Amino acid sequence: MKIYKARAPMRIGFFGGGTDVSPYAEEYGGKVLNCTINLYVRCMLNASTEPGLTIRSLDLQEVSRLVSGRAWDGKLTLPQAVFDALPHLHPGFTSDQPGYRVTMFSDAPPGSGLGSSSALVVSMLRLLYNVANEGFDPHDLAELAFRIERIDLGIPGGRQDQYAAVFGGMSVYHFGQGQVRVEPVLDDPTALLELESCLIIGYIGNRQLLRHHLMADQVQRLVKGDTLRYHDETKAFVDEAVRLLRELRIADFGRLLHDAWEVKKAFSPHIAPPIVDEVYAMALRHGAWGGKITGAGGGGFMVFACPFDRRLALERALGEAGVQVRPFSFVTHGVQAWSLEEHPTPT
């Protein structure tokens, strides 16, 4: 049997985050600027000596199994939901059939704010389409990933993560009116290279426990009308950011991150807990132009823009503050899949 593999990239969200979430996206139109990076969720499918289907997460150290029917034994709800969304790919396993094993892991921890959950779903879907030798439309793939997370499993959030994992690159995503438009914004790689040389990302802590309450709080405040103006403002930053990138004005791009972060914090008082404010203030003291939380807020990864000659000093200061600085590069591709023949292990 062949070995099938896939990987989907995570992303750094720069501007417009939150405007891709309902009901704002449908009522007013959302707009988000993000770019994929070389941190991935990776998965593999191959034959197993155990009957049925086994899903194993190496980083979470969890296992789920499906031996017959549709009764899952295990806690890996995201990959389980992917298989349940494509029932024709596993019509039923019995104890006397050969088995299959799916193995997966993420380059970043859960709750990172880098879109790892959506990258997992997209990676799994692309893997299964490859196993079945089925073609797919990228928009349909992103929408299926959105449905699995937001509707089937009821995980609150928007659409930008699924689309970024599918399409990749530095892009503006336009949401609303029942469709999503993907707009790549850079033809010349110089802007990406220069921006990358001035960016630092660092992990400040797990926001897993805050995620559901934080997103629900932001939606509630929007519905009441308390934050509508702030959503409009954060969306307006996207066009300005694209213009600055195209003009190679990276310092001004970094300063715009600061302006947008001040607006984003108005979405909810829970977005920036004290540790986030402390780290951010320290980064500014060490020369950062600006920065932000990379996801919905509460913790996870932060991104900072700073002059090239201040990077090492800022990285050292972040490390001394307990922030885990992580090297990264931008990538211009989305999800990828491939296969190869499995060769017996020599005895």
C-alpha positions, 0 to 999 in steps of 0.5 A: 500500500502507498503512504499518503501525506499532507501538510497545511500551513498556519498563518499570521493574521495582520489586519482585519481579524474578527471581521470574518466572523458572523454576523459582521461578515454577512451584514457588513462584509469582512476583510482580512490580511494574513500570510502563511508561514512555515509552521504546519499541521502534518498528517499521514495515512498508511496500512495498519496491522490493527483492524478498522481505523486508528487516528493518532496525534503525536503531539497531543498523545491521544488516540481515537479508533473506529472499528465498526459502524460510526462509534468512535472511541477517543477524544480527537474530535477534529479528525473524527469529524473530518472522516464523518464529513466524508463517509464514502471514504470509510464505508465501514470497518469490521474486525476481519478487514485490513486496517488503516492508521492516520498519524498527525502532529502540529508544529505549534501547540493548540491555542497558538492563535496561528490557525492550527485547528483549521490547518489540521482540518484542511490537511486531513481533508486534502489527505483523504481526497488524495487517498480517494484520488478525487479532485476538489475546488479550493473554495469548496475545500475551505468551505467544507473545513469551515462547516466541519469546525464551525457548524458540525462541531460548533467551534466559534470563529470565522473563515480566514484560517480555513482559506489561508490554509488552502490558498496560502501566501500574503492575501486579502480575503473578502467575506460577505454576500455568500462568497469569499474572494481571495486577493493575492497582494504581492507580485514582487517577493521583496516586500515579503522578504523585507517584512520577514526580516523585521518580524519576530513571533513568540509564544506567551502561553496557552489560551485554550481555556479562554477561546470559546468564552472570548469569541462568544464575548466578542460576538455578543458585544458586536450584536449589541452594537458596542463594537461595530465602529471598532470592527469598521476601523480594523477592516479599514486598516487592511487597504492601508496595510496593503498600500504600505507593503507594496511601497516597501514602507515596512516601518510604517506597516509596523506602526500600523500594527500598533494602531490596529492593536489598540483598536482590536483590544476594544473588541473585548476586555479579555483580548489582552490579559495583563501578561500580554500588555506587559510583554507588549509594553516591554517590546515597545521599550526595546524598539518595536514599532508595533505588534499584536496577538496573532489570533483572537486574543487571550494568549498564544503567539504574539508578533512584533515588528522592529528595525532589523538592527534591534531584532536580537536585542528584542529577542533576548528581552522576550526570552528573558520575559519567558516568551518562547521566540520561534524562527519562521519564514513566510510561504506562498503555498497552501495545503500540499499532499503527496504519496509514495510506495511503502517499503517493508522495514528491513529485519 
